[in-house]
Every structure is written in C-alpha cells, then in structure tokens.
Amino acid sequence: DIYRRYKKPIIILECGIGVDEKLNDNMSVDDDYRIDYFKNHLVEMKKAIEIDGVDCFGFLTWGPIDILSSQGEMKKRYGFIYVDRGETDFKDMKRYKKKSFHWFKKVIESNGEVLDL
C-alpha cells in the first residue's frame, strides 16, 4: 500500500521476533520459530517485488545479537546470536550462534534465493 501510494523505493526495517530463549546442551538455540517467522516475511516480500512490482531494495532485522528490549529487559531474545546474560546477572556475556544465524547466513549469501535450511 505504501509503495502504491507514494511510488518510492522502500526498505523493510525493524523486522523481528522476541522470544524467551535458553541455551541448549550444544551451546546454541534451536529457534525454528524465528526461521519460520523470517522465511514467511521474505516469501511475502518476494511476492510484492515479483508480482506487485514493488521496488524494495533492502530488508533489515532488529539487532543481529540479543539486545535489551525497549523495556530494558533481557527476557525476550531478538537476535541470531545469543548473549549469555540474564536480567541482572551479566554472567560471562559470551556470544553463541543460534540455528537461525546459520540459516540467515545462507539467505544472505544466496541473495534471498535459498530460504530452506
């Protein structure tokens, strides 16, 4: 609707999902829900470009690593990289790649052509 109204190129900004997550025994997070969320958005974006002729020149997610929410909380996780810290306990702050990290890397490398794991 925005593109049809203004006929200006668009970029998708601030796309993301916040979920309460924990590291698994493999020091990762199996976040298939995040992969599905982004995959569905990218499929619809591709339809808008190819079918509706929308001039979309980019897609940006929220932060690539887990960041504080707008409420200043770490309960919900948003990134492709898990940061080992709690609400008040900073722990070691190490970073761990989530399953979605490896998926999104393939999406970027294929310029959005490969959306499956």
Backbone as a ProteinNet text record, in pm:
[ID]
protein_1_A
[PRIMARY]
DIYRRYKKPIIILECGIGVDEKLNDNMSVDDDYRIDYFKNHLVEMKKAIEIDGVDCFGFLTWGPIDILSSQGEMKKRYGFIYVDRGETDFKDMKRYKKKSFHWFKKVIESNGEVLDL
[TERTIARY]
81.1	0	86	192.2	281	345.3	392.6	456.9	357.4	238.5	137.3	101.6	97.8	58.3	166.4	292.1	397.9	491.9	491.6	578.1	725.4	768.8	909.4	965.8	1093.2	1154.4	1140.9	1125.1	1111	1217.5	1237.2	1323.7	1247.1	1251	1184.4	1277.2	1225.6	1305.1	1244.4	1329.5	1284.9	1196.5	1229.4	1154.1	1218.3	1137.6	1194.3	1090.4	1136.7	1050.7	1126.6	1060.1	1121	1065.3	1154	1113.2	1201	1143.4	1218.1	1296.5	1429.5	1512.7	1620.7	1662.4	1772.3	1867.3	1995.2	2093.3	2062.3	2083.2	2067.6	2203.5	2208.6	2332.2	2443.7	2408.4	2506.5	2553.1	2515.8	2551.2	2498.8	2374.8	2306.5	2159.4	2079.9	1935.5	1871.7	1786.3	1715	1589.2	1604.5	1497.1	1428.2	1369.8	1297.8	1183.8	1122.9	1015.9	1066	1190.7	1247.4	1272.7	1323.9	1348.1	1216.3	1112.3	980.7	927.7	942.9	895.5	960.9	1093.8	1164	1139	1135.4	1110.8	976.5	873.2	740.8	742.7	814.5	824.9	897.9	1004.9	1081.6	1003.4	926.1	841.1	740.8	678.2	580.9	647.7	767.9	841.3	874	914.3	946.7	822.5	706.5	581.9	553	571.3	546.3	636.2	760.1	855.2	820.4	803.9	787.1	645.1	545.5	407.4	351.1	374.1	315.2	406.6	532.3	623.7	677.8	673.3	724.3	875.9	925.7	1070.2	1123.7	1158.2	1209.8	1359	1439.9	1584.3	1655.6	1581.3	1650.2	1556.7	1616.3	1543.8	1635.6	1594.6	1676.5	1600.9	1671.2	1612.9	1644.1	1589.4	1632.4	1778.4	1837.4	1979	2017.9	2135.8	2181.3	2213.6	2242.4	2266.2	2153	2137.1	2035.9	2066.4	1966.5	1980.7	1873.7	1892.2	1790.2	1663	1549	1422.8	1399.5	1294.2	1262.7	1229.2	1198.3	1171.7	1299.2	1414.2	1541.1	1555.8	1486.8	1488.8	1563.9	1617.2	1681.7	1596.1	1477.3	1392.9	1364.4	1318.4	1293.9	1423.3	1446.7	1566.8	1525.3	1604.8	1567.4	1665.3	1787	1890.4	1914.3	2009.1	2057.1	2172.6	2220	2332.2	2288.8	2300.9	2261.8	2371.9	2336	2430.2	2403.2	2505.6	2490.7	2490.6	2370.1	2348.6	2201.8	2173.5	2035.9	1986.1	1873.8	1815	1910.5	1962.5	2052.3	2190.4	2201.7	2329.6	2395.3	2508.2	2575.2	2650.2	2662.3	2728.7	2861.3	2891.9	3019.8	3003.1	2878.9	2848.3	2900	2932	2977.1	2863.6	2901.9	2805.4	2802.8	2683.1	2664.5	2570.5	2610.7	2528.7	2407.1	2290.8	2167.1	2151.5	2059.6	2031	1994.6	1920.1	1878.7	1996.4	2107.8	2227.2	2274.5	2286.3	2335.5	2236.3	2106.7	2004.8	2012.2	2016.4	2016.7	2143.9	2254.8	2380.2	2360.1	2292.9	2264.7	2170.7	2073.6	1980.9	2058.2	2145.2	2223.3	2315.9	2386.7	2480.7	2411.2	2284.4	2210.9	2124.3	2139.1	2057.8	1908.4	1872.8	1733.3	1676.6	1760.2	1710.5	1694.9	1779	1772.3	1708	1584.7	1512.9	1493.9	1533.6	1523	1655	1647.1	1768.7	1865.7
-119.4	0	126.6	125.1	242.2	266.4	159.1	175.3	227.1	169.6	214.4	361.9	403.8	541.5	641.8	613.4	713.2	685.8	563.5	526.3	557.7	531.2	549.9	415.5	389.5	264	250.9	127.3	103.9	7.3	9.5	-85.5	-134.3	-263.2	-321	-302.4	-238.4	-209.6	-275.1	-301.9	-342.9	-466.3	-564.4	-688.7	-782	-842.6	-933.5	-994.4	-1087.3	-1157.8	-1173.3	-1143.3	-1156.1	-1276.3	-1364.7	-1489.5	-1515.4	-1570	-1612	-1737.7	-1728.6	-1839.8	-1875.2	-2000.9	-2051.4	-2129.7	-2131.9	-2214	-2361.7	-2442.1	-2586.1	-2649	-2780.3	-2850.1	-2831.6	-2797.7	-2774.3	-2629.3	-2551.9	-2409.6	-2333.4	-2359.8	-2292.3	-2280.1	-2226.5	-2217.1	-2267.9	-2369	-2420.4	-2337	-2226.3	-2127.9	-2137.8	-2254.9	-2275	-2175.3	-2131	-2032	-1900.6	-1862.5	-1739.9	-1759.1	-1875.1	-1905.5	-1899.5	-1963.1	-1960	-1817.6	-1741.1	-1602.2	-1521.6	-1527.8	-1451.7	-1508.7	-1639.6	-1702	-1655.6	-1656.2	-1612.1	-1465.8	-1382	-1241.1	-1226	-1301.1	-1291	-1344.1	-1449.7	-1502.1	-1395.5	-1328.7	-1225.1	-1103.2	-1070.3	-959	-991.4	-1115	-1156.4	-1147.7	-1187.2	-1175	-1028.6	-941.5	-798.5	-744.9	-790	-744.2	-801.3	-935.2	-1002.8	-991.4	-995.1	-993.2	-850.8	-776.6	-642.8	-532.1	-565.7	-466.2	-365.7	-400.4	-310.1	-298.2	-176.9	-151.2	-153.8	-273.1	-291.8	-320.8	-237.5	-252	-302.2	-346.5	-399.1	-455.6	-532.4	-597.4	-598.5	-531.1	-525.4	-586	-668.2	-725.1	-633.1	-667.7	-599.4	-636.3	-607.5	-635.4	-778.8	-800.7	-937.6	-1017.4	-948.2	-1017.1	-983.2	-1065.2	-1036.4	-903	-817.7	-682.7	-659.2	-557.7	-519.6	-478.9	-516.9	-475.3	-327.8	-274.1	-134.4	-111.1	-217.4	-209.8	-228.6	-245.8	-266.4	-406	-503.1	-640.2	-732.1	-841.7	-945	-1070.6	-1068.6	-1188.1	-1231.8	-1139.9	-1172.1	-1157.2	-1252.3	-1252.3	-1222.2	-1140.9	-1094.3	-1132.5	-1165.5	-1179.6	-1319.9	-1328.8	-1455.9	-1509.4	-1427.6	-1462.9	-1443.3	-1549.6	-1547.8	-1482.4	-1390.6	-1328.9	-1388.9	-1449.4	-1517.7	-1417.1	-1369.7	-1281.1	-1288.3	-1250.5	-1251.1	-1109.6	-1099.5	-968.1	-880.7	-935.6	-859.1	-921.9	-1049	-1120.4	-1113.3	-1045.1	-1029.4	-1154.4	-1255	-1382	-1354.3	-1429.6	-1408.2	-1327.5	-1298.9	-1219.3	-1281.9	-1411.5	-1477.8	-1482.8	-1490.7	-1496.8	-1638.1	-1685.4	-1818.2	-1807.9	-1864.3	-1858.9	-1950.1	-1895.7	-1972.9	-2043.2	-2138.1	-2207.1	-2106.9	-2003.7	-1902.6	-1825.7	-1817	-1749.7	-1818.2	-1950.2	-2026.4	-2020.7	-2022.4	-2011	-1873.8	-1767.3	-1632.7	-1606.2	-1664.9	-1653.7	-1709	-1823.2	-1881.6	-1792.1	-1733.5	-1642.6	-1524.3	-1467	-1352	-1391.9	-1503.8	-1548.8	-1577.7	-1619.6	-1652.2	-1535.8	-1419.9	-1303.3	-1335.9	-1415.2	-1448	-1560.6	-1625.6	-1735.1	-1865	-1886.9	-2008.7	-1973.3	-2022	-1991.8	-2115.4	-2232	-2353.4	-2380.2	-2460.3	-2493.4	-2575.5
0	0	0	79.2	84.8	-51.6	-114.2	-244.6	-348.2	-349.7	-445.7	-425.3	-301.7	-270.3	-311.5	-279.2	-298.2	-415.3	-467.7	-581.1	-555.6	-434.1	-396.1	-352.2	-378.6	-332.9	-180.7	-135	8.1	58.9	188.2	256.3	379.1	402.8	519.3	638.8	743.6	863.5	987	1084.4	1217.2	1216.7	1136.8	1135.2	1238.4	1323	1420.5	1511.2	1592.3	1686.3	1818	1926.6	2058.5	2131.4	2178.7	2242.5	2364.6	2469.3	2587.7	2549	2545.7	2498.3	2598.7	2593.2	2676.5	2587.6	2625.5	2554.6	2576.8	2473.3	2488.4	2523.1	2531.4	2568	2465.4	2343.3	2236.7	2231.3	2333.9	2341.5	2219.7	2187.8	2078.6	2118.3	2027.7	2046.4	1917.8	1930.1	1813.4	1793.9	1724.3	1709.2	1572.9	1548	1422.7	1406.1	1514.6	1509.9	1450.6	1478.9	1422.9	1273.2	1236.9	1095.4	1018.7	1072.3	1006.4	994.7	1099.9	1101	988.9	980.7	878	739.3	728	598.1	542.7	626.3	581.2	536.9	608.8	569.1	435.8	418.9	294.3	175.1	195.4	87.6	43.5	139.2	105.6	41.9	87.7	27.6	-118.7	-143.2	-279.8	-369.7	-317.2	-393.6	-426.3	-329	-351.4	-462	-464.4	-565.9	-702.7	-708.3	-837.5	-894.4	-810.1	-859.5	-864.5	-757	-747.8	-799.2	-829.2	-883.4	-783.1	-654	-550.5	-563.5	-559.1	-564.1	-420.4	-375	-239.1	-249	-186.4	-202.2	-77.8	22.4	139.3	244.2	334.2	443.1	563.9	670.1	791.3	908.4	984.3	1104.8	1222	1338.6	1459.4	1478.7	1590.4	1612.8	1584.1	1529	1499.6	1626.7	1735.4	1861.9	1958.5	2060.1	2160.9	2226.1	2227.8	2282	2387.9	2465.5	2562	2488.9	2543.8	2483.9	2514.1	2457.1	2482.9	2630.1	2701.7	2845.1	2927.9	2860.1	2929.9	2986.7	2925.7	2974.6	2878.9	2932.9	2851.8	2843.3	2900.7	2899.7	2756.3	2674.1	2533.9	2455.9	2367	2283.7	2140.2	2071.4	1938.2	1827.4	1861.1	1760.1	1709.9	1619.2	1565.4	1650.1	1741.3	1828.2	1973	2050.7	2191.5	2273.8	2362.6	2454.4	2592.5	2651.1	2779.4	2894	2923.4	3036.9	3075.3	3196.5	3243.8	3263.3	3332.3	3360.1	3440.9	3549.1	3636.4	3647.5	3608.5	3613.2	3475.2	3466.8	3337.9	3293.5	3381.4	3350.3	3279.9	3172.9	3103	2974	2934.8	2814.8	2684.7	2685.7	2563.5	2462.2	2335.7	2226.5	2168.6	2135.6	2078	1959.2	1846.5	1725.5	1741.3	1711.9	1713.5	1578.7	1573.4	1448.1	1338.5	1375.4	1278.4	1219.7	1292.7	1241.7	1113.7	1120.2	1005.1	889.2	921.3	817.9	750.1	828.8	771.3	691.5	732.6	656.6	514.9	503.4	371.1	290.1	357	288.4	230.3	309.5	263	149.2	165.4	61.9	-71.1	-64.9	-187.6	-236.3	-172.5	-206.1	-197.1	-97.5	-73.1	-156.3	-236.8	-320.6	-242.7	-140.4	-59.9	73.4	92.8	218	305.3	256.7	336.6	406.5	512.8	589.1	508.5
[MASK]
+++++++++++++++++++++++++++++++++++++++++++++++++++++++++++++++++++++++++++++++++++++++++++++++++++++++++++++++++++++

